[in-house]
Amino acid sequence: MKKTVVLGILGSVLDAGFHQERWQKWRPSVSLCQHEDLVVSRFELLHQPPHNDVARCVAADIGRVSPETEVRLHPQTLRDPWDFEEVFGALHEFARGYPFDPDKEDYLVHITTGTHVQQICLFLLTESRHFPGRLVQTSPKEKKQKSPAGIYSLIDLDLSRCDRIAARFRKEATEARSFLKSGIETRNARFNRLIEQIEHVAVQSRDPVLLMGPTGAGKSQLARRIYELKKARHQLTGTFVEVNCATLRGDAAMSALFGHVKGAFTGAVKDRPGLLRSADGGLLFLDEVGELGLDEQAMLLRALEDKRFPPFGGDHEVTSDFQLITGTNRDLQERVREGRFREDLLARLNLWTFRLPGLRERPEDIEPNLDYELDQFARKQGTRVTFSKEVRAKFLAFAHSAEARWSANFRDLNAALTRMATLAEGGRITASVLDDELARLRAAWAEPELEDDEAELLTSVLGPKRLAEIDPFDQAQLAYVIRVGRESKNQSDAGRKLFRVTRLARKHTNDADRLSKYLARFGLTWADCGGS
C-alpha cells in the first residue's frame, strides 16, 4: 500500500485556536486527519513565519487525533499572499525542490485553506503536474454529524480518466473545426490538419496570424470565422473589422487605418477614429497586407507592439488593443528582399503562418463544396436547386479534369454554381445549362486570356459554347476584327482598315469579300458582327 501525503497551506483563521473550545470547531487541516477512511501518513504544512505558534499548535493537534501522521512545517515568507506572481513563484519553487516519489506515495493537495490566490496557484500547479497528485477539498460537518471532522472530496485532474469530460472536450474541438470550415465536410487530409492547427491557435493565442494562399482560397471567410469562434468563447469583446490594403493609397491609407484629426489635410473637416481604433477589443483583418506602403507598415508595427499610435496629423497618441489577422497572396519574403516590405513587421506577423491551398490542390473537396454552395443558394433565394445524377457526374468530371483551372479558386466555383442555379428552370440544372456554363468557363480560362471587354464582345456574338471551340489565338484576332467592323461605316470600309497593308500588293482588291470569307471561317456574316 502506498502512503498518503497531504500538502496544504495553514489556514491562519480557520485552523487557529488555542483553548479547549477549539475541539468543537471545524478546523480544515486538523479535521482532514480525523477520517477513518483516509489515513494520512505525512502532512506537509506550509505557513508564514508570523503564524509559527498556530502552525505548531495545529501540528500537535494532528498528532493527537492521528498519531500515525507525521507533520512537517515549512515556513514560507510572502510579502503579499494575494500577489499572484509572488505566490505562484514561491509554490512553484517549493514543488521543484520537493522529493516526490509517486511510485511509493500518493499525494493530496489541500485547497480549502490559504488565500484564494494561493488556492488557485495550488490548482494550477497540480493541473500542470508540478504537484503529481489529486486535489482534496474539505468542508464543515453536516447537521447530522456529531464529529467536527466534516467531509472531504477528492478531485482528480487527469482528464484521461474522465471519459465523459474528455469526450466533451473532443466534441467541442470537433465542433470548432467544423465551424471554421463553415460546416463543410472537407475530405482533404492536409487541409483538415491545417484547420486543426488553426483552431488550436485561435483558441489558445492572441498573437498575429498570417493567412497565405491564392486569391479566392477563403482567407477572408476563415478570418471572420476565427473571430466568431473567439467571440463565442468570450475571448473578444469588440467587432470584426476587415480592410483590403490594396485599396489604400497615400494619406487616405493613413487616415483609414489610424484615423486623423481635424485639419490634418484638405478635406479633413472633423476627427476620424480609423479602423484600428474601431477594432479595439476585437479582430482586425488586413487582407493583401503586402500592398501596404512602408509608412503604414511602420505605424502598424508600432500599434502592434505598443498598442498605441498617433492619428494622422495628431500629436497625442491613442490606444487600441486588437488581435490581428493578415492575408496575402504575395511572397512577403521576396518583397522584403525588394525593399517593399519591412523585415521587422514580417517577423512580427510571421509567428503563426498558415497557407491555404487552392481548389486544384484539394480536388476531394470540390464535391462537398458543391453541395455547400447549393445550400447557400437555397438559403438566400428560398429555392432548392439540384442536379440529375448524370449532369452532376459530368460537372464533377470536368471540375477534376486538367482543363478546369479554377484560377479564382472557390470564387470561380461559387460563381459557376450560382449561374447554373439561377438559370435552372423548375429547380433542376439540365445538361444544356451545364454545357453553356462549361463553355463559359473554358472561354474564361483560355490562354491567352482575353480582356474583359473582348470576352464580353465575343460571347455576345458567338455565345459561350461556340466561343470555347475557337483557339485562343483566333479569339484575340476575331475580337479585333469585330471591334473594327463595329467602328466602320460599312463592310468595305472595315475591309480597307483590316487589310490596308496586304491590299497594296494586289492588282484587284475586294476587301469586303475578303472580310466575308474570314468571318465565314467562324460561321459568321457581316450582319452577325453588327454591320449594316
C-alpha angles and dihedrals in degrees: 000000000000119000118246116233123189122204114195147149122245114253101224090198107023094044095041126108136114104182128083090259089072090082091065090053128087107243111180100214095044095040091053088066094050097074116107092209093052114062110189113201096184136011118202103200119192118200142157118257094245087063096053093120093051090047093051091048091050090049091051093047092050087053090054097049095037113023091179091063118095112207120206118191120213115191109210121184116217124174090201121011088195094059105103097202094048095045094045091048093051095047092043090053090049091051093049092051098043116103098233116187107184093175091066104023139047115215128214119190110208110217100174098088134053128048119314088254091055090049092051091050091050089051093050094047091049092048090051090049094242082124100041097209149070130282121250122201123192131194137181123282122281119247094260093051117102094191123075089223091104120191135295136200132197123225119199113200094192098112091189086075093050104073097179094048092045090048090052092054091047090050092049092050091048091050090049092052091047089050091053088052091050089246092297112146095226117194103195106110095206093051092047091053089049092053090049090056093045091050092052093048092044092056098039104038142051093190121118118281123208117206114197129185144102125301111284095021091122104261095139094046092048092050090054091048091052089053093049091048093051092043091053089054092050092245092124129038102180134071136278112256120189128186133172105224091202088073094055121091136166121324090352089063093053092046095047095049105033103019127233140240125241111282095017089130140347108301096022094123095159141014118282121200097209131217097281091059091044087058094054107139090006140069129290117202114196107190119197089016089170088073094063116115120246093251091053090047091055091050092047091053090052092048090051095049102037102023084226135097140154119251115243108284093008132119099202124072125234128203134233129169109198138148113243129217118178130192132198143162090199130097097246093189088058091049089052089055089049091053092243098111130044114248093210091054092049089051088054094047096041099070093099112023123172125180114211111212121231123247094262089057090055105047091153089064098055094087098048089046089051090057091045093053092049090050090051090050090051092052093049099041101028090232126113112219125190142176127233112244092255096047092047090051091049093051093048091048089054092044091056095043127102093249092062101091098173086198092173091040114208092004089063091048093047092048093048094050093043091053094047093045091050092050094044110112116213091008093290125116104218131204091255092053089049093048092052091049094048089050090051092050093048090051093048092050096043118124125266091035116231122233112257093253092049092050091049091049095051093043091053091052102037106020121235096278096054091041091057090057093060122087115251092243091054091046092060092046094045091050089055092049093050092047092051089047093054091050094051131089094232143339094280092051090051091049092052091053094046097044100032093127104041094040089069091066094054126088093205119034130191104168094174091056092049090051091049091053092049092051091046089064086070096038093257135131132201088261091055088060092057094261125144 
